[in-house]
Amino acid sequence: MDFFKRISQQRMSAIFYMLMAIILIRICAIFIMGPMPQDAYYFFYAQHPSLSYFDHPPAIAWLIKASTTIFGKNIVAIKLGDSILSALTVLSVYLLARLFFLKNIAGKAVTLLLSTLMVSVLSLISTPDAPLLFFWTWTLYSLYRAIFEERRVYWLYSGVLMGLAFDSKYTAVFLPAGLILFLLISTKYRHRLFSPWPWLTIVIMVLVSAPVIIWNYENHFASFAFQGSKRLESVGSFELNPRFTLGLIGHQLALLIPVLFIFLLRGVYLSLKDWGQKRVFPEKKKFLLSFFLPIFLTFFLLSPIYWVKINWIMPAYISGIILIAASVKEKWIEYQVIFSFIIHLGLLAEILFYPFPIKSDDTWVGWRALWQRTEIYKQKYKADFVFSADSYKSSATLNLYSDSFVLGQNVIGEPALHFDYIGTNLSKLKGKCAIFIDSDPTFKNIARGEPNPAKLKPYFQSVNQLKPIIIFRNGKPVRKFLVYLCHLYNPFPLGKNPMSQIDRKHQLTFIKQKSTSYPYINLKK
């Protein structure tokens, strides 16, 4: 019997309603949750069309451009785009699971997936992982058709889908790696390595990835260097830090919910043990393992020496969940859904009432109020421009609301991710006055901060600290922003280019003479 029908019957009706409640919480959060800095930053991508971007490929910009074009330029539209694509990914996982199992087991796989915080993150926070997982899932679907059903046209589809996955996020390199690994370990299909089809698939992937490759070529391979060689340099230092591994385990337990994560590890271990004890091992299990183990093991092995972000392993869980779905008994699925329901109730309470303030800029609280207060300061002191210097978060999120463009930390000679590549001609700002917003996420009090930050001195003739912007929630201060009025900007202190502190090998295109204005469409609601 179909698993979805079973969970709607009397014995499991509570589980069914809990699962529906989890989905409803996600839908409600679309409309009541404020913008995350990631939403703002990738909207910034969409407002500056490009073949690719400094820190990520362009698919997330395509998604946000499409959603804001259809639903309007507002925060809800951004989150709707993410949520709709995530729902399509869940449907795609069901269709993929049906290739391996009957409806009952495929239903189990989707129930497990829907119960995770991973789906909530993908639905409510804009990241390149949303399009990546969509195209990743369809790539596996297409490769299955090509390999197990011997339908040659699907090799071509697989190449296109792999390319689109790479246009979403560089993690997609694990797709051709997984394909080659499977063909190497497969006794039945190894001969396909000597046919042109797998290699044609990879060639097509490269062709579809052309926007990313061309952008990197035109910009001295800045993005590849940022995501590749720079991180490899950090790994090369080889300083063991067990807390990184513990942090990764904790994050993955939260992302999948402990029941599923433990069963996933158990299921993969038993599969490998079974493979080691048998000469014959199902080819379809080898296929699923080939797209789980490489990415999962790579990042876990890196974790003692490098901080692995919570979302990097996400693609592995598509095939991993399908692999273990048949072995998870309904009792444990019940526990998984109950855990997830409780966690999502807590998430809803946090969004609505914010009982536990987040000591980080990665929050949805206070951005509109920050913009409103910043506008008051700008008008009162007749400042010519506003900028911030906390990577991208304050600048990007203020830009959601502001009619005039809020600049990044390249104003004071610091690398500013894709803010460095939009054609801002800083020399046009010489002699102007600015408002500098400096977030203090771990503030201890609401008093003024450092009177004259050293990083501002070389670029402005004088700096005066203004009253901090304090954001209150439930009568308590939850966010603090230091504010400085900066006079007479000099973009080239001591005759030096403000990018002189940055590795110019990778960011030679900082100041482009393409634009003297800052076109932007705000998201005022």
N, C-alpha and C positions, 0 to 999 in steps of 0.2 A: 504493500500500500504506500502511496505517496506520503513522504514524511511530513509535508506541509498539512496534509489532511489529518494525519495522526495527531499533530500537536494542537489542532483545533478541536479534537474530541475531548470528552470530559476529563480524562485522567491527566491530560497535559494542557487543559484549557488555560490554566494560570500562566504557564510558560508562553503560550501563544500571545496572551494579552500583554505580558511583560515585554515580549519582543516587539509587539506593535507599539507599546509605550516608548520603547527606546527609539524607534523610528520617529514617533511623534515628537519626542524631545528634540531630536535633530532638526526636524522641520520647524519647530517653534524657535529654536536657537537662531535660525537663519534671519528671523525678523526682529529678535530682541537683543542679539549680541552686537556689540559695536565692532568697529574695524580692528583687526590685528595689523601690526606693522607689515607683516608679509602680504596681506591683502593690498595695502597701500603701495608697497614697493613694486608688486607685479602689475598693479594698475598703472603705475609710473612707466613700466615697460610698455604697456598697451598704448599709452599716450605718446610714446616716442618709438614709432614703428622702425624696426631694424631687422636685418637678416638674422641676427642673433644678438646676444647680450653678454656683458662682461662676465657675469658669474653663473649664467644659465642659458641654455638654448631657448628658442622663441615660443614653444608650444603653449606655455602658460599665458603668454601675452596674447596669442591667438584666441585662447579660451575666454579670457577676460574681455577682449575686444568684441567677441561674438556675443557674450552674455550682456554686456552693457549696451551694445547696439540694439539687442532685442528687448531687454527689460528696462532700459534706461540707465543713466549714469548715476548709480547710487550704490550704497554698501550692500543692500539686499540683492541687487543684481549680480554683484561679484560672487556672493556666497551661493546664490541660486545656480550659477554656472558650475561652481565646484560640486554642489550637491547633485545636480542632474547628471554630471559626468560620473560621479561616484556611484550613483544608482545604476547607470549603464554598465559600469565596471562589475558591480555585483551580479547583474543579469548575465554579463559575459562569463563570469566565473561559473555560474550555473550551467551555461551551455558548454563550457569547457569540461566541467565535471561530468556532464552527460556522455561525453565521449568515452569516459573511463568506467562509469558506473551507471546503474539503473537510477530511476528518479528518486527513490528513497535515499540513497547515499548522496546523490547530488544535492538533495534538499538538506541533508545534514551539513554538507560543506558550506552551503549558503547561510544556514542558520548560525553556524560557528563564525563565519565571516561577519555577518550582520551584528553579532553580539560584541564585536571588538571595538575598542576605542580608536583603532586604526581608521575605520570607516568614518567615525565622527570627526577625526582630525582632517581627513581628506575632504569631508563635506563642508567643514566650517572654517578652515584656514587655507587660503590660497597658497599652494606650493606646486612646484613642477612635478611632484609625485602623482597628482591627480591624472594628468594626461599620460604620464609614464605607465602607471598601472593599467590604464585602459588599453593602451597599445601593447603593453607587455602581455596581457591576457589574450588579446586577439592574435598576437604573434604565436603563442603556444598553441592556440586553436588551429591556426593555419599550418604550423609545422606538423601537428598531429595528422591533419588531412594529407599533407604532402608525403609524410613518411609511412604512416600505418595504412593509409588508404591508397597510396601510390597515385595520387592525383597531382600531376606535374605542375599544373597551373598554380597550385598553392605554394610552390617554391617561390614563384614570382610575387604572389601576395605577401608571403613571409618577408621578403626583402623590403617591400614597401612599408610594411608594419614595423619592421626593425628600424628602418630609417626614421619613421615618425616617432618611435620610442626614443631614439637618439636625439631627435629634435626636441624632445621633452626634457631629457636629463641624461648626463653622461653615463649613469649607471647602466644604461642600455647596452654597454659593451659586453655585459654578462650574457646577453642573448646569443650572439654568435659564438661566444665561448661555451655556453651551455650546449649549443647545437653540435659543435665539434667534439665536445666531451662525450655527449651521448653516442655519436657515431663511432667514437673510439672504443667505448666500453660495450657497445652492442655487438653481440655475435651475429645476429640476424641481419642487421642493417649497416654493418661496418663497410661493406663494399660500396656504399653510396659515397664514401669519401673519394672514390676514384671516378665518380661521375661528375659532370659539370654542374649539377643542380645546387648542391650546397654552396659552391663557390660563386655561382651566379646570384644566389640569394644575398651573399655578402657584398657583391659588387653593386647590386641594386640598393642595398642598405646605404652604402657609401654615396651613391648618386642622390638618394632622397635626403641624405644628410648634408647636401651641398650648401644650404644656407649657413649652417654652423661652420663648415670648413672655410667657406669664402670669407665670412666675417673674421674668422681667426687669421686667415692669411692677410687680410687687409689691415689688421690691427696687431701684427707682429705676434700672433698666436697667444694673445694676452689671456684669453679665457682658458685655453688648454693649460697654460702655465699656472694660472691661479688655481685651477681645480686639480692639476696633476703634479707638476714638478715642485711647486711651493709646498704642497702637503707631503710629498716624498722627502723633501728636505727635513721637515719636522720629524717624520718617521726615522730618518737617518740618524737623528741624534740619539735614538735608542735609550731613552730614560724610562725604566719600568715604573709604572704607577698602577698598582692593583685597583685603586679607586676607580679608574677609568672602566675596567672590566666590570666591577660591581655596579657602577652607574649604568653601563649598557644592559646588564642583566635586569636591573630594576626597571629601566625604561621599557624593555621588551615585555616584561611581566605586566606592566601597566597597559602597554599598547594592545596586547592580545587578550588580556585578562589571565590571571595565573593558571586556571584550569586548562585552557587551550595551550598556553605556552609549554606547560609541563607535559601534556599529552603529545605535543608536537615533537619535543625532544625525545620522549619515550618512543614514539612511533618511528622516527627516523633511525634511532638506535636499533630498534628491533628489526627494521628493514635491512639495515647494513649487516646486522648479526645473521639474519636469515640468508642474505646474499653470500656471506662468507662461508656458511655451512652447506650451501647447495651449489651444485654445478649449474643448475638451471634456475635463473631468476627472471621474473616477468619483465619483458622489454618495456612495458608501459611504466612500471615502477622505476626502471632505470631512467626513463625519459623525465619523469617528475623529479627524481633526485638530481638530475643534471642541471635543472633550473632552480634548485633549492640550495644544494651544498656549496657551489662555488661562491656565491655572494654571501651566504650565511657564515661560512668558515672564514672567508677573507676578512670580513669585518670583525669577527670574534677574535681571530688571531692577531689583528692589528690593535685590538682594544687595550692590551696592557701597556702600549707605548703611544697610543694616539686616541684622542677623544672622538668616539664614533657617535654621530648624531642619531637621535631616536628614529628618524625616518629612513635611514640609509638601507636598512635590511628589508624594508617593506615588500619589494618585489618578490623576494624569496617565499613569502608566505602564501602567494597565490597557488603555486604547485605544492607547497608544504601542507596546506590545509586540505587540499584534494587528496593528497597521499594518505593522510591519516584519518580521513573522514569515516571510512568504513569501520575502523577499529574503535571509534569512540562510542561507547554505549549511551543510550538515551538518558540514563541517570546522570551521567557526567555532563551531557549537554544541558540538562535542567540546571545543574549547579552553575555552569558557565553563564547561562542566561540570567539566573538570579543574581550572581555577582555583578554582571554587567548592568542589570536594572538598578541595583543599589548605587553603583558608581555613577550611572547617568543621572539618577535623581540628585546625587551630590553635585554633579556638573551643572544641572539646571539651577540648583540653589545658589551655586557660586556665581552663575551668570546673572541671576535675578537680584541677589542680596549682597554678594561680594563679602561674605563673612571672613574670608581669609585673603587679605590683600597680597598680591603678587609683587615681590620685591625684584622686579625686572621690568624692562620696557616691553617685554612680550606679553602684553595685556590689552584687553579691549576697552579698558576703563580710562576715561579722562581726556581722550584726544580732542573731542569737540570743544570741551571747556578750555583746553589749552589753546586751541585755535582762536576762540573768542577773546581770550585775555591777551593773546599775542597781537591780535588785530587792534585792540585798544591801545596797547603800548606803541605799536607802529604808527598809528594815527596821532597819538598824543605827542610823540617825539619827532614826528615827521621823518621817520627812517625810510631810506630808499629800498632796502631789501632786508630779508630775514634769512638766517641760516642756522644750522645746527651741526654738531660734530659727534654724534653717537652712532657711527657707521652709516646707517641709512634711516633708522626707525623714526625719529622725530621729524626729519625733513620730509620723508615720504608720506607720513601720515598727515602732517599739516597740509601737504599738497592736495590731499583729498578734499579739503574744504576751502583752501585759499584761492582767491581770484588771481593773485600774482604768485609767481613761482618761488618756492622756498628752496634755497640752495643747500648743498651738502658741505662736507668738511674739506672739500678741495679748495674752498675759499681760503683756508689757512694752511694750505700745502700738504694736507693729509690725503691718502688714497681714499676715494669715495665710491668704490664699486662702479656701477654704470653711470653714476652722476658725472664721472670723468669723460663719458663718451657721447654726450648729447649735444655737443657744440657750444657750450657756454663760453663766451668770450669774457673772461674776468677783467681784462684790461678796460672794458667799457664801464666797470664799476669803480675805477680809480677816483679817489676823492669823495666817494659816497659814504653815507652813514648807515649803520646796520643795527638790527636787533639780533643778538646771539642767544639762542635757547640751549641751555645745558641741563640735560636730564640728570637727576640724582635718585636713581631707583632704590638705593639702600639707605636713604636719609634717616638720620637719628632725631632730627628736630626740624622745625620750620623756619629757623633763623637764616639770615643771609650766609652765603658761602664765601669762597676765596674772593677778595676784593678785586683783583686784577689778574686773571689767569695768565700764566707765562706764555701759553700757546697763542694768545691773542696779541701780545705786545709787538711782535715784529711787523704785524700787518695793519695796525691801527695807531693813529697818533695818540689817541687817548681812549680809555675804557672806563665807564662808570657802571657800577652795579646798581640795578634797580630792585625793587621789592620782588621776592620770589613768587612764582605762581604755584599755589597750593591747591590741589584737587581734593575735595572732601567727599566722602561716601559714608552714609549712616552717621554723620556728625563727626567722623574721624578723618584725619589727613591720610590719604592713601598714595598720593603721588606729589613729587616736588620737582619743580623746574627752576633752576637759577636763570636769571635774565640779566643781560648786559647791554648797555647802549654803547656802541662802538663808533668812533668818529674818524673820518678821513681815511678810508681804506686805501692801502697800497698793495696791489697784487704781487709786486716784485720787490720785496724788501732787500736792501743791500744789492740791488741789481740782479737778484737771482730769481729764476722762474719758481713759482710756488710748488712745482712738482719736483724740485731738486732733491727732496728727501726720499723720493720714491724710486724704485728700481725702474729706470727708464728703458731697460731692455724690453719690459713687458707692457709699458704704458706710455709709449711715445706719442700717442694720439690724444693726449689730455686736452690741450687747447686747440680746438678746430675753429676755423674762421668761417663757420657756416651760418651762425645765427647770433643775432644781438638781442633777440627777444626771448621770452620764456613762455611759449604757448602752453596752456593747460586748461583742462576742463574740470571744474570742481564738482564735488559730490554733495553739495548742500541739499538738505532734505527739508 
